[in-house]
């Protein structure tokens, strides 16, 4: 396959399990490369690209690279997409750079945290000179203590000198907090998003940030079908009355609100759960136990053997990885690689696809207007 005048190309770093990639794909971008250091997440990307029919373009053209982004060089690392990549011709460079340097849980060490990859995505921007840049992070980055750091990032983008081929620097058109629940995601998940366009692309065009696009979706709205499926094996038999009582109790509580923010946890600690004490309390008020993650039901609908913990615990049912992914806005058929804890960490660290899609569509709006102005030339 080739890149046509209808295609918008992207490279994404820190791609994780594909939350942002899914959203940008749905918006209309075609990925030349997805770069991710975690082997399980990279395997998740490869597995899904290999099987989903609507990802046939990526199947032929996208390099999924399991490597440190500090070592990523598109000029040498791209294989499938090497004939499609040209400096200055990529439409979008995107990345959800690590959040711990700016999150309260990560102690907000900012640029002094070795995990801060803002410098790297800025280096790649200068190297690749994409038409647009999108950088996602936690809301904590917008705290007053990082005002100076944000100013320096903006200044580096906007003060970037033209390269040897005359490609100019960037104009930051937005650096805002987006609330996932306003885009149909059943979760409290605010994210900061920077959007910038190369100056020769933007010129007099106006970027319109996406407006809230969906009604509020409660935990019950999102999980009713999968929760019924989990209780179905117990609808007859000795635990029928208990199953009905527990499901009804969960349903009544889950109708009240959206979920608290899912967290991915740290590889340095033990198994997955749904977050710190305050988050667990919020989940309990929604009829869900946050003390762990449940085993997935068997394909034949048979009991898993862990129902006393997973479904019938005193705080209500635990979520499965698939249910947590639904809370994040993933498609129900997106598969995650690794054992349960590795899968949950991929989900908990993700960027909700519907939010990425909404922003991606507005970016394409500017890119399309620029193409039209240039006579549809890429």
Phi, psi and omega in degrees: 000157178237169175275123181257175179293348180265351183268145173240123188262153180213156167233135180237131174257160181052049190286343179058219182272003173107011181302309179291321181298319178298311182298316180292325176298314179296330179288336179128002179277149175242123190275124172279328180205144171235118186250125184209129185280333183281126185295322179295316180295319177298321177295323176299315179299312182297316183299314183287321177298325182291333189248338185276124184303323184283000177252026182295328178297313179295327179301324181271334193236347188263128173269117172266111188251117176268091181200164177292127182297338176295339181255001184283129176224109184300332182295332183244337186272336183284132179243296178301321188257013186296330180277352181259342184269130172221137176305132179088349183255350176292136182282322186214131166253121184233155177190136170262080185297154188311137184272331185309325180298342185238359180269153178295323179294332180269010176075003175049053177279349175058228184294347179272358177270129182297344180274357180291116182249015173301316178303323182289318180292332175289322175298317180294324177300316180294325181286315187273327184053056178292163178290330181217157179228139177224123182234126183250145177201183180283163179296332181304334178299337182272001178296155183302329183295342179255012180305314182293321180295317178298320179298321181289323176296313178300316181296324180293321178291313186282339179261007181299127182284150174304143180277187183296339179263005177086007179286125186278182176277207194233159170241124177281117183261350179189140171215090192231166175263126178249136181258117188301325183296341179278358179239026175085009178268127186279052187205144172281102184213083177281136179227144175267134183230124173261133175233130179221150177236146174297142190297328178286343176275315186287303183045244183263007180286152182248129176272128178251114178297149182293139176273155175310135192240358185210156176287159179296130180249122181279169176300322178296314179305318185284324192248000184306311185298310182290328178290321176298320179298324181288327180274345185305319181298346184252009182289340175234149179108194190295334185255015185301312182295319179295318180298318179295319180295315182292318179297314181298321179296316177298313184300316181297322180285320186290342179284350188285326192197178171276172182279155168290174183293125173289144177235150183272341182079179184244143176294343182282346183247184188284212185295172185279143166217185188265023171116187182291179187304318181296321178293318179299322178296318179296320177296319180299324178290343176262011177082016184240136174278128179262014186279354179181189179239133185284156171287146178290145174301152178289158182297333180268004179076015180278156178303146181273340184094354179243024185295328180300327176273314191283326185243323191249023178290164184296335181264005182104178181292147170277157175279146167277168176301318181299320179292321176298322179295323176296319177299330178277348181094013176289151170299148185293339183263013178277120185263144181246137184269156178097180176283177190303315182294318178297320178296314183296322179297323176298318180293312186295335181266004190279162172262125185302124181306320181298328179289316178299321179297314182300317180289320178301321180295323179288327176294316178298328177303317178288316180299320180294319179295322177294319178298316180298320179297328181266011180078033177066020175276138180292000000 
